[in-house]
Amino acid sequence: MATVQYNNDTSGKCTVTPDTFTRFSQGTTITITASSGYHFTSANSPYLSWYATDGSTRTTNMVSGWFNRSLSADGKTITLVSNTNFSADITSLTCMQTTTNPIEPDTPSYPTLTLTKNMSNVTMSPDVSSITIDGTSHIITLTTNTGYEFSGVPKLTISDTDYNFSLSNGVYTLDVNNIGISSDVSGTITATATEIVVNPTVTITKNLTNVTMSPDVSSIELDGTSKIIALTANSGYEFDGTPYFIWDREMYYFEQSGTSYIYDLNDLIDENASITIYATATATAQTKDVTNSLTNCSVTPSFSSMVEGTSYNLTLNANQGFKFVTTPTLSMNNRDNVILDFTKVTDYQYTLSFTAESSYFNTNINAVLSGVAVEETPIVNKYGAIQVYKPSTSDMASLATKRYRQNGTVDGITYSDVDLGNYITQFKRVFFNVVTSAKQNILLGVHDTLINTDTVFNDDVTIDCGTVFIEGANGNELDTKIYKIKIVLPFYEVVELPSIYMNKTIHIVYQANVITGYADILINEVVSNTDLLIVKYRCKISQDLPYILDYDKLNGALSDMQLNTTPKIILQKNNTFIDKGYNTYKEDLISNEVGYFEVKDIVSMSVNATQKEKDLIENLLKSGVYL
């Protein structure tokens, strides 16, 4: 008995059934079956070779009459049927194959993808109509024709499922081996390309200072959609003027949008163009808060903060019934401790005009506005039953119609024929400003005229004419010898001041009274900021008027001497009047003058002098003196 052996050519590729034999006899059936993945190409291969006890070696292919051989249609099975009874037993048995018909591996079966192409202006590579899905990479590449660009993403559609191509380096690709095809299928490739439209381009040159542009590009393609350029000032800066750009020698301004400026180039340009953008931002002005430390007074306009470089005009007004006794101030609280003093207008009002300098902002401490008004003691009936009014022209017109009361009852009061003018003690025109208080109805005796007019707040009025330094040509004691000082005092006369006040400061004040209509003129020398009285004069500074309506026409114009300018100082040199020019100034040398001028009352006298003094005097006479 022998068991079937397999050599290298057949091992693992086929199986013999049965696998043991003693002796072949007629009718013995042998089956050779191909292993999985293999098939036979001939009924003669593989075959069996054996050794017998009689020393012979035989094969199933030696004599065709010994075995009937057949191959199945699928090439998987060879059937051998013995036609002979063999006389010797088998000692060894081997399965072998021929060289001409070896056992071959099966040809694998792969699914096929059949393609339909729905493409416009697109080229496919490889340009095939079907692809065998054999497990290796099968990449389809789609490229647009020259002058075209893809419109949308190409896709492969299989049984209503879309597989999108992937974009890489301007082309679209798809590996169909990776989408899971396991059977024969049909698919459609859809890809469209449209003609490339060449859009105009705007080239941008930037001339920006402390400004950022968004998008920060050097050119913009105009494709019909919004192309907005936005300009923003850098942190800590603000725009200095409106940004603009120049195109074709024309200027176009940006539009403000919040804190930025914008311009949509698509609204203006439809061709290739070059523009230059100009925008400048400067450092933001500093600000400082202001603390209002005000008592019984208010500031106009409201002043709670200030901005660097801004000019301010502030007015402090005392509340009704209060007045200032100290000068209000604005303390900057900066490193230099700058304090600005207000300027007095009246006891009830102070003003301050200033520009906020950069140095005011070198600390973060609030500035302080300080002002204190104190309650004033009201003057009640200072002159007994007298009440002083300051009526307007329209008030006087109303008063004229109510002056005479006829018999009868008016407003609950019964009158006989009464001339209310009898209650007016004085009607004056005064030539200085009068401070008024709240309006009141004009009362004439017990009769209320119902004419609401200004009342005089205080009948005493101080008119400060200011100070002047009386300067001589020499600036020393010599000026007291050669000058006389004369002062033109409005409403009074020309008065003479002793020459000892040459090269000194004088202060002139009129202290007027509304009711009396007179003023005391005080001429003071200012010494260490203190007034020392030199001389006092008294003058009338008013005009009495009759109680009529049209008083201006009857009494003529105002006095030529009304106090509309400060007193005028005249220096008399050698008894000749010369206007030194405190209002109009002229300075010249005698040697420069043309013509003649008169010098009077020059006293000739001899003096004892040294040679040096003599030379000085002669030189002075030759070179002239200043006028």
Sequence and secondary structure as in RCSB ss.txt:
>XXXX:A:sequence
MATVQYNNDTSGKCTVTPDTFTRFSQGTTITITASSGYHFTSANSPYLSWYATDGSTRTTNMVSGWFNRSLSADG
KTITLVSNTNFSADITSLTCMQTTTNPIEPDTPSYPTLTLTKNMSNVTMSPDVSSITIDGTSHIITLTTNTGYEF
SGVPKLTISDTDYNFSLSNGVYTLDVNNIGISSDVSGTITATATEIVVNPTVTITKNLTNVTMSPDVSSIELDGT
SKIIALTANSGYEFDGTPYFIWDREMYYFEQSGTSYIYDLNDLIDENASITIYATATATAQTKDVTNSLTNCSVT
PSFSSMVEGTSYNLTLNANQGFKFVTTPTLSMNNRDNVILDFTKVTDYQYTLSFTAESSYFNTNINAVLSGVAVE
ETPIVNKYGAIQVYKPSTSDMASLATKRYRQNGTVDGITYSDVDLGNYITQFKRVFFNVVTSAKQNILLGVHDTL
INTDTVFNDDVTIDCGTVFIEGANGNELDTKIYKIKIVLPFYEVVELPSIYMNKTIHIVYQANVITGYADILINE
VVSNTDLLIVKYRCKISQDLPYILDYDKLNGALSDMQLNTTPKIILQKNNTFIDKGYNTYKEDLISNEVGYFEVK
DIVSMSVNATQKEKDLIENLLKSGVYL
>XXXX:A:secstr
 EEEEE TTTTTTEEEES EES   TT EEEEEE TTEE SBTTBSEEEEEETTS EEETTS TTTEEEEE TTS
 EEEEEE S  SS EEEEEEE  SSS  EE      EEEEEEEEESEEEES  SEEE  SS  EEEEEE TTEEE
 S  EEEETTEEEE EEETTEEEEEGGGS   S EEEEEEEEEEE     EEEEEEEEESEEEES  SEEE  SS
  EEEEEE TTEEESS  EEEETTEEEE EEETTEEEEEGGGT  S EEEEEEEEEEE   EEEEEEEEESEEEE
S  SEEETT EEEEEEEE TTEEESS  EEE  STT  EEE EEEETTEEEEEEE  GGGGSS S EEEEEEEEE
     STTTT   EE  HHHHHHHHHTSEE SEEETTEEE SEEGGGG    EEESS   B S EEEEETTEEEE
EEEEEBS SEEEEEEEEEE   SSSSTTHHHHEEEEEE TTS EEEE GGGTTSEEEEEEEEETTT EEEEEEEE
EETTEEEEEEEEEEE EEE  S S HHHHH S  TT SSS  EEEEEETTEEE   SSS    BGGG  S     
          HHHHHHHHHHHHH  B 
